[in-house]
């Protein structure tokens, strides 16, 4: 199923025009059926929201957040974007590209968060693209408060005469989460093309902005669509608290009411050894998605989310007649950094 609707449909119900915004993405993104994967798993009706096709720097979910973050930066007269992420950060890659689009510089701190990696991990994939977009980079060891580190660098750059705008890791604050409140409205509009609405939405949950934005958007639209967040890093309780906190702050920004914490659903069974380290289920998800549906998933986020979806189907979590939507958050540009790992194991 391919669905389209006017872009303006995502701006009316949330009164989103009151917020600063720049156009960076190809929106709204398609929703497609995944019939071969559904048949292979013997499960429910599986669909995918193609946010890997948002257009900016190979696409991905950060584009939606950056439309609002960069919009705010432009309004404030900034000349530089400062952010942080792991070495193979999709967010840093898209932030660097967004800076180019609006004529700003980009400076990023990269955390060496993944202890075991392929030989070309720190030079290929997203790192290569960061440099291609002209971003200046510096590294930090694992375990630091990276937002605090980046904010300190932001102030240093300000003291040197720059006009920097700080973007937290993943673009995950109430301003960035607005991008996924808009996405929630897209999904509601696209559901009208189905015989019945979606019963579940499944997604990878990490820095929380995408998850929180969707929850806030659906709450504002009175659409009770349950979201299953597959954690890529944190234990379930910690992830739930982080998502709930940002959802509350995003709802406050939108002028909405509070949301109960029990609306935040997280499964932490697919993290494996840790962030950025593919588990066996991650690798299987990459191979299955590629060979059943021609889809490219990344080893850090989308493949762990898909591994969760596959596992839930196999466990009988969904009804056979359910319509289940998977949110593809992008990240395939990181695949070359994991080439040895992915091709040495077939999943």
C-alpha positions in Angstrom: 0.0 0.0 0.0 1.3 3.4 -1.0 -0.4 6.4 0.6 0.0 10.1 0.0 -1.8 13.2 1.3 -1.1 17.0 1.1 1.7 18.1 3.3 -0.6 20.8 4.8 -2.6 18.0 6.4 0.2 17.6 9.0 0.0 21.3 10.1 -3.6 22.0 10.9 -4.7 19.8 13.8 -1.6 20.7 15.9 -1.5 24.4 15.0 2.1 23.7 14.2 2.6 26.9 12.2 3.1 28.8 15.5 6.6 27.3 15.8 9.7 28.2 13.8 10.4 25.7 11.1 12.5 25.3 8.0 11.8 22.8 5.2 14.4 20.0 5.1 12.6 16.8 4.3 10.5 15.0 1.7 7.2 14.8 3.7 4.8 13.1 4.1 6.6 9.7 3.8 5.0 6.7 2.3 3.4 3.8 4.2 4.0 0.5 2.4 2.8 -3.1 3.0 5.4 -5.8 3.8 3.5 -8.8 2.4 6.5 -11.1 2.0 7.8 -10.6 5.5 4.3 -11.0 6.9 3.9 -14.3 5.0 7.4 -15.4 6.1 6.7 -14.9 9.7 3.1 -16.2 9.5 2.1 -13.2 11.4 -0.3 -10.2 11.2 -0.5 -7.6 8.5 2.8 -5.7 8.6 3.3 -2.2 7.2 6.2 0.2 7.3 6.4 4.0 7.5 9.3 5.0 5.3 11.0 7.7 7.4 14.3 6.4 6.0 13.1 8.4 2.9 12.9 11.9 4.4 15.5 13.0 1.8 18.1 14.9 3.8 21.6 13.2 3.6 20.1 9.8 2.8 17.1 10.4 5.0 16.2 9.3 8.5 14.1 10.3 11.5 16.3 13.2 12.6 15.2 15.3 9.6 11.8 15.9 11.1 13.3 17.1 14.4 15.8 19.3 12.6 13.1 21.2 10.7 12.1 22.7 14.0 15.5 22.9 15.7 17.2 24.5 12.7 14.1 26.8 12.3 14.7 28.0 15.9 18.4 28.4 15.2 17.8 30.5 12.1 15.3 32.7 14.0 17.9 33.3 16.7 20.5 34.4 14.2 22.9 31.4 14.8 25.8 30.8 12.4 26.8 27.3 13.8 25.0 24.2 15.0 26.7 22.3 17.8 25.6 18.7 18.7 26.8 15.3 19.9 26.3 11.6 19.3 28.0 8.3 19.0 30.8 7.9 16.4 28.4 6.5 13.8 25.6 8.9 14.7 22.8 9.3 12.2 21.8 12.5 14.0 25.2 14.1 13.6 25.2 13.3 9.8 21.8 14.9 9.3 22.7 17.9 11.4 25.8 18.5 9.4 23.7 18.3 6.2 21.1 20.6 7.6 23.7 23.2 8.5 24.9 23.1 4.9 21.3 23.7 3.7 20.9 26.9 5.7 24.5 28.2 5.3 25.8 27.4 8.8 28.8 25.6 10.1 28.5 22.4 12.2 30.6 21.2 15.1 30.0 17.8 16.7 31.3 15.8 19.6 31.5 12.0 18.9 31.4 9.6 21.8 33.4 6.4 21.5 30.5 4.5 22.9 31.0 1.2 21.1 34.0 -0.8 22.6 34.1 -3.6 19.9 33.9 -2.5 16.3 35.2 -3.1 12.8 38.5 -1.7 11.7 36.8 1.1 9.6 34.2 2.0 12.1 35.7 5.4 12.9 36.3 6.4 9.2 33.5 5.1 7.0 29.7 5.3 7.0 28.4 8.4 8.8 31.8 9.7 9.8 32.8 9.9 6.1 29.6 11.8 5.4 30.1 14.1 8.4 33.4 15.2 6.9 31.9 15.4 3.4 29.4 17.9 4.8 32.3 19.9 6.3 31.5 19.3 9.9 34.4 19.7 12.4 34.6 16.8 14.9 36.2 16.0 18.2 36.0 12.8 20.2 35.1 11.9 23.8 35.5 8.7 25.7 32.4 6.7 26.7 30.5 7.4 29.8 30.5 11.2 30.0 27.5 13.5 30.1 27.7 14.2 26.4 25.1 17.0 26.4 27.0 18.7 29.1 30.2 18.3 27.2 28.7 19.8 24.0 27.0 22.6 25.9 30.5 23.5 27.4 31.9 23.5 23.9 29.0 25.7 22.7 29.9 28.3 25.3 33.5 28.2 24.4 32.7 28.8 20.7 30.4 31.7 21.8 33.2 33.3 23.7 35.3 33.1 20.6 32.8 35.2 18.6 30.6 32.5 17.0 26.8 32.4 17.3 26.3 28.7 18.1 23.0 26.9 18.6 23.1 23.8 20.7 21.2 20.7 19.7 21.0 17.8 22.2 21.9 14.3 21.2 19.3 12.9 18.8 17.6 16.3 18.6 15.6 15.0 21.5 14.1 18.0 23.3 10.5 19.4 23.1 11.4 21.5 20.0 12.8 18.5 18.2 9.9 16.2 19.3 7.5 18.5 17.4 8.7 16.8 14.3 7.2 13.5 15.4 4.0 15.1 16.7 3.6 16.1 13.0 4.4 12.5 12.0 1.6 11.3 14.2 -0.8 13.5 12.3 0.5 12.1 9.0 -0.1 8.6 10.2 -3.7 9.4 11.3 -4.3 10.9 7.8 -2.8 7.8 6.1 -4.9 5.4 8.2 -7.9 6.7 6.4 -6.7 4.8 3.3 -6.9 1.5 5.1 -10.1 -0.6 5.6 -9.4 -0.3 9.4 -6.8 1.6 11.4 -3.5 0.4 12.7 -3.6 -1.7 15.9 0.0 -1.2 16.9 3.0 1.0 16.0 6.4 -0.6 16.6 9.7 1.4 16.6 13.2 1.6 18.0 13.4 3.9 21.0 16.7 5.5 22.0 17.3 9.2 22.7 13.4 9.4 23.2 12.5 12.3 20.9 10.8 10.2 18.2 8.9 8.1 20.7 7.9 11.1 22.8 6.8 13.2 19.8 4.6 10.4 18.5 3.0 9.9 21.9 2.4 13.6 22.3 1.0 13.9 18.8 -1.4 11.1 19.2 -2.5 12.4 22.6 -3.2 15.9 21.0 -5.2 14.2 18.2 -7.2 11.9 20.6 -5.8 8.8 18.7 -5.2 6.0 21.1 -2.7 4.0 19.0 -0.4 2.0 21.2 3.3 2.3 20.6 5.7 -0.5 21.3 9.2 1.0 21.8 12.1 -1.4 21.3 14.9 -0.1 23.5 18.3 0.1 21.7 20.3 1.0 24.9 18.6 1.4 28.2 16.8 -0.9 30.6 13.0 -0.8 30.3 12.2 1.3 33.5 14.9 3.9 32.7 13.7 4.2 29.1 10.0 4.5 30.1 10.9 7.3 32.6 12.9 9.2 30.0 10.3 8.9 27.2 7.5 9.9 29.6 9.4 13.0 30.8 10.0 14.3 27.3 6.4 13.5 26.3 5.1 15.6 29.2 7.4 18.5 28.2 6.4 18.2 24.5 2.7 18.2 25.4 3.3 21.4 27.5 4.9 23.0 24.5 1.9 22.0 22.3 -0.6 23.2 25.0 -1.9 19.7 25.7 -2.8 17.7 28.8 -0.6 15.4 30.7 -0.2 11.7 29.7 -0.2 8.7 32.0 3.1 6.8 32.2 1.3 3.6 31.4 1.0 4.8 27.8 4.8 4.4 27.5 5.4 0.8 26.5 9.0 -0.4 26.2 10.6 -3.8 25.5 14.3 -4.0 26.4 14.8 -7.6 25.3 16.7 -6.8 22.0 19.5 -4.5 23.3 22.1 -7.3 23.3 25.5 -6.4 24.6 24.8 -2.7 24.4 24.3 0.4 22.2 25.7 0.0 18.7 26.6 -3.6 19.2 24.5 -5.9 16.9 23.0 -8.9 18.6 22.2 -12.1 16.7 18.6 -10.9 16.4 19.8 -7.6 15.0 21.7 -9.3 12.2 18.8 -11.6 11.4 16.5 -8.6 11.1 18.9 -6.9 8.7 19.1 -10.0 6.5 15.4 -10.8 6.6 14.3 -7.3 5.8 16.8 -7.1 2.9 15.9 -10.4 1.4 12.2 -10.4 2.0 11.4 -6.8 1.3 14.5 -5.1 -0.2 14.8 -2.9 2.9 18.0 -1.6 4.4 18.1 -1.4 8.2 20.9 0.0 10.3 22.5 -2.1 13.1 22.0 0.5 15.8 18.4 1.5 15.7 16.0 0.3 13.0 17.3 -3.3 13.0 16.9 -3.7 16.7 13.4 -2.3 16.4 12.7 -4.8 13.6 14.2 -7.6 15.7 11.7 -6.6 18.3 8.8 -6.7 15.9 9.9 -10.1 14.5 10.2 -11.5 18.1 6.8 -10.2 19.1 5.2 -11.8 16.0 6.9 -15.1 16.8 5.8 -14.9 20.4 2.1 -14.5 19.3 1.9 -11.0 20.8 -0.3 -9.7 18.0 -3.6 -11.0 16.7 -3.4 -12.6 13.3 -5.7 -9.9 11.9 -3.9 -6.9 13.4 -2.5 -4.2 11.2 1.0 -3.4 12.6 3.0 -0.4 11.5 6.8 -0.3 11.8 8.5 3.1 11.8 11.7 2.9 9.8 14.0 5.5 11.3 16.7 5.2 8.6 20.4 4.8 9.2 21.6 2.6 6.3 24.5 5.0 5.7 26.1 3.4 8.8 26.1 -0.1 7.2 29.7 0.1 5.7 31.0 0.6 9.2 29.7 -2.8 10.2 30.5 -4.7 6.9 32.7 -7.3 8.5 30.3 -8.0 11.3 27.2 -8.2 9.0 28.7 -10.3 6.2 30.5 -12.8 8.5 27.2 -13.8 10.1 24.0 -14.5 8.2 21.7 -13.9 11.1 
